[in-house]
């Protein structure tokens, strides 16, 4: 309904503007020579042709303005990276990282099973960026357990070297689901960090909470569907994100990947 009203407004605007333009009459009374007398031939003189082209150009511009204002589903606003609190090391290039191991996220929420879903969707979103190779390492993986490391601890260079050797990677992505609430409205909090195992430097870090009840988040969900899921897009899909855990996790994972 809003789009229909918007289109009507644009059309009314176009009609009003067009009615203010000088009419094209068969006697070319709108075409004048330098002495003020009307041109004789309809469009035959250079003055007539110039006036006609000017008129057509003005109408064409108005039509283009109408198309842009109406938002016919062709033009989309692409939002900037949505996560407000993230760090990207300006002195390091992620393209130099050959392979990253994503360790299954730790979980401080009351929903332990959500760790596998968030880790998987995060892996898929990062994979689409094609910045580096990726491997998912589950916390119950014998290789990871053999390292006997605490996910929230700071590691010494010796430990980082052991991780690199054991997991066959150049960097490791560690993190925690700090919050998850499926109701009364969907909420997810993440704390993530990407560590270069070659020198121990922090490559990237993020800490953010996504709340589906937040108006800014609601706007970003709309842009997410319009830019990523244009085929078969419908407003119902936006509402689904706000009530479906899996869909909301997809949205959150997409926004995380966009900060890299």
C-alpha positions in Angstrom: 0.0 0.0 0.0 2.8 2.4 0.8 4.5 1.7 -2.5 1.2 2.3 -4.3 0.7 5.7 -2.6 4.3 6.6 -3.4 3.8 5.8 -7.1 0.6 7.9 -7.2 2.5 10.8 -5.7 5.2 10.5 -8.3 2.8 10.3 -11.1 0.9 13.4 -9.8 4.3 15.2 -9.6 5.1 14.2 -13.2 1.8 15.4 -14.5 2.1 18.7 -12.8 5.6 19.2 -14.1 4.7 18.2 -17.7 1.7 20.6 -17.7 4.1 23.5 -17.0 6.1 22.8 -20.1 5.5 24.8 -23.3 3.2 22.9 -25.7 4.3 21.6 -29.0 1.8 22.9 -31.6 1.6 22.2 -35.2 2.2 25.8 -36.2 5.4 25.9 -34.2 4.3 29.1 -32.4 6.7 28.2 -29.7 9.6 28.4 -32.1 10.8 31.9 -32.8 13.5 33.4 -34.9 15.9 36.0 -33.6 13.5 38.8 -34.9 10.6 37.3 -32.9 8.6 36.0 -35.9 7.3 32.4 -35.8 9.3 29.7 -37.6 7.5 28.6 -40.8 8.3 24.9 -41.3 7.3 22.4 -38.5 10.7 21.3 -37.2 12.4 22.2 -40.4 14.6 25.0 -39.1 17.6 24.5 -36.8 15.8 26.6 -34.2 12.8 24.4 -34.3 14.8 21.2 -34.1 16.8 22.7 -31.1 13.6 23.6 -29.3 12.1 20.2 -29.9 15.2 18.4 -28.6 15.2 20.6 -25.5 11.5 19.8 -24.9 12.1 16.0 -25.3 15.2 16.2 -23.1 13.2 17.8 -20.3 10.4 15.2 -20.5 13.0 12.4 -20.5 14.6 13.8 -17.4 11.2 14.0 -15.6 10.5 10.4 -16.6 13.9 9.3 -15.1 13.2 11.3 -11.9 9.8 9.5 -11.6 11.5 6.0 -12.0 14.1 6.8 -9.4 11.6 8.3 -6.9 9.1 5.5 -7.3 11.5 2.8 -6.2 10.2 0.2 -8.6 12.1 -2.7 -7.0 15.2 -2.1 -9.1 17.2 0.0 -6.9 18.3 -1.1 -3.4 20.1 0.7 -0.6 23.1 -1.3 0.4 23.9 -0.7 4.1 27.4 -0.3 5.4 28.8 -3.0 7.7 26.2 -3.2 10.5 28.3 -4.4 13.4 29.2 -1.3 15.4 31.9 -2.8 17.6 34.5 -4.6 15.6 38.2 -4.2 15.0 40.2 -4.9 11.8 44.0 -4.8 12.0 45.1 -2.1 9.6 48.6 -3.4 9.5 47.7 -7.0 8.4 46.1 -8.3 5.2 43.6 -11.1 5.6 44.5 -12.3 2.0 47.9 -13.5 3.3 46.1 -16.0 5.6 46.0 -19.4 3.9 43.5 -21.3 6.1 41.5 -20.4 9.2 40.2 -22.9 11.7 36.8 -21.9 13.2 36.5 -23.6 16.6 32.9 -24.3 17.6 31.7 -21.3 19.6 31.6 -21.4 23.3 28.1 -20.7 24.8 27.1 -18.6 27.8 23.4 -18.7 27.0 20.8 -21.1 28.3 20.5 -22.9 25.0 23.6 -25.1 24.5 22.5 -26.6 21.2 22.6 -23.3 19.5 26.4 -23.4 19.3 26.4 -25.8 16.4 23.9 -23.8 14.4 25.7 -20.4 14.9 29.1 -22.0 14.1 27.8 -23.6 10.9 26.0 -20.5 9.6 29.0 -18.4 10.4 31.2 -20.8 8.5 28.9 -20.6 5.4 28.8 -16.8 5.5 32.6 -16.5 5.8 33.1 -19.1 3.0 31.0 -16.9 0.6 33.5 -14.1 1.1 36.3 -16.3 -0.3 39.0 -14.5 1.6 40.7 -17.6 3.0 40.2 -21.3 3.4 38.1 -22.5 6.3 37.9 -25.5 8.5 35.3 -26.1 11.3 36.7 -27.7 14.4 34.2 -29.1 17.0 35.0 -28.8 20.6 34.8 -32.5 21.0 37.3 -33.1 18.2 40.1 -35.3 19.5 42.7 -33.0 17.9 41.3 -29.9 19.6 40.9 -31.7 23.0 44.5 -32.9 22.8 45.7 -29.2 23.0 43.9 -28.8 26.3 43.3 -25.1 25.8 40.7 -22.7 27.4 38.8 -20.8 24.7 38.8 -17.5 26.7 42.5 -17.6 27.6 45.4 -15.7 26.1 47.8 -18.1 24.4 51.6 -18.0 24.5 53.5 -18.2 21.2 54.4 -21.8 22.0 50.7 -22.7 22.3 49.9 -20.9 19.1 52.6 -22.8 17.3 51.1 -26.1 18.7 47.6 -25.1 17.4 49.0 -24.3 14.0 50.8 -27.6 13.8 47.9 -29.6 15.1 45.0 -28.0 13.1 47.1 -27.2 9.9 46.0 -23.6 9.7 47.5 -20.1 9.8 44.8 -18.4 11.9 42.2 -19.4 14.4 38.7 -18.0 15.0 37.5 -18.3 18.5 34.4 -16.9 20.1 31.5 -17.1 22.5 27.7 -16.8 22.2 27.3 -14.3 25.0 23.5 -14.2 24.7 20.6 -16.0 23.0 16.9 -15.4 23.6 14.3 -16.7 21.2 11.5 -14.9 23.0 9.8 -12.4 23.6 11.9 -11.3 20.7 15.0 -12.8 19.0 18.3 -11.7 20.5 21.8 -13.0 19.8 25.1 -11.7 21.3 28.5 -12.7 19.9 32.1 -12.1 21.0 34.6 -13.2 18.3 38.3 -12.9 17.6 40.6 -14.0 14.8 44.3 -14.6 15.8 47.2 -15.0 13.5 49.0 -18.1 14.6 52.2 -17.1 12.9 52.9 -14.2 15.2 50.1 -14.1 17.7 48.7 -10.8 16.5 45.0 -10.0 16.5 43.6 -9.8 13.0 40.0 -9.1 13.7 37.6 -8.9 16.6 33.9 -8.3 17.1 31.5 -7.9 20.0 27.8 -7.2 19.2 24.2 -7.9 20.3 21.5 -8.2 17.7 17.9 -7.6 18.9 15.0 -8.1 16.4 12.9 -5.6 18.3 15.4 -2.8 17.6 14.2 -0.5 14.8 17.7 -0.3 13.3 18.0 -4.1 13.2 14.6 -4.3 11.6 15.7 -1.9 8.8 18.8 -3.9 8.3 16.8 -7.1 8.0 14.8 -5.5 5.2 18.0 -4.5 3.3 19.4 -8.0 3.9 16.5 -9.7 2.1 16.4 -7.1 -0.7 20.1 -7.4 -1.5 20.6 -11.1 -0.8 17.3 -12.7 -1.6 15.7 -10.7 -4.4 14.3 -13.7 -6.1 10.9 -14.5 -4.6 11.3 -11.7 -2.1 8.2 -11.0 0.1 7.6 -9.0 3.3 6.7 -12.3 4.9 10.3 -13.3 4.8 11.3 -10.3 6.9 8.8 -11.3 9.6 10.2 -14.8 9.5 13.6 -13.6 10.5 12.2 -12.1 13.6 10.5 -15.3 14.8 12.8 -18.0 13.3 16.0 -18.8 15.2 17.7 -20.3 12.1 16.7 -17.3 9.8 17.9 -14.8 12.4 21.2 -16.6 12.8 21.7 -16.5 9.0 21.1 -12.7 9.1 23.6 -12.3 12.0 26.2 -14.4 10.3 25.9 -12.4 7.1 26.5 -9.1 9.0 29.5 -10.6 10.8 31.1 -11.7 7.5 30.5 -8.2 6.0 32.9 -6.7 8.6 35.8 -8.6 7.1 
